[in-house]
Amino acid sequence: MKTRIMYIENKSGENDLIGDARIGRVTFSKTGKSIHYNGKTFQTLSGRGFKANYFDVETGEHYWISGCKKDGSDRLYGERLPIHIDEDAREGYWTEIRNLPSNLDKKSYKW
């Protein structure tokens, strides 16, 4: 199955505009209409969401899931809150996406 390192932000918290954010490796379904990450399955909102583009099929929670930006500015509103990086995505994120191999030991960052 195809995998990709992506930005994943939960938009269903107390403040639905700013949520917990991660950089992680996702797996795509064969059709590409759903994404699997950390035991969860996400399906596209197909333009029906507000500041979210996917939802968790089990809980209904909304998420923003997108490709990572090379400059690290992944949060929609530029909040200076931590973005955590999963262990299995860290090397690829810092070397291939950000081109900052000196940051390999960093488990999170604020942009």
Secondary structure, 3 states (H helix, E strand, C coil): CCEEEEEEEECCCCCCCCCCEEEEEEEECCCCCEEEECCEEEEECCCCCCCCCEEECCCCCEEEEEECCCCCCCCCCCCCCCEEECHHHHHHHHHHHCCCHHHCCCCEECC
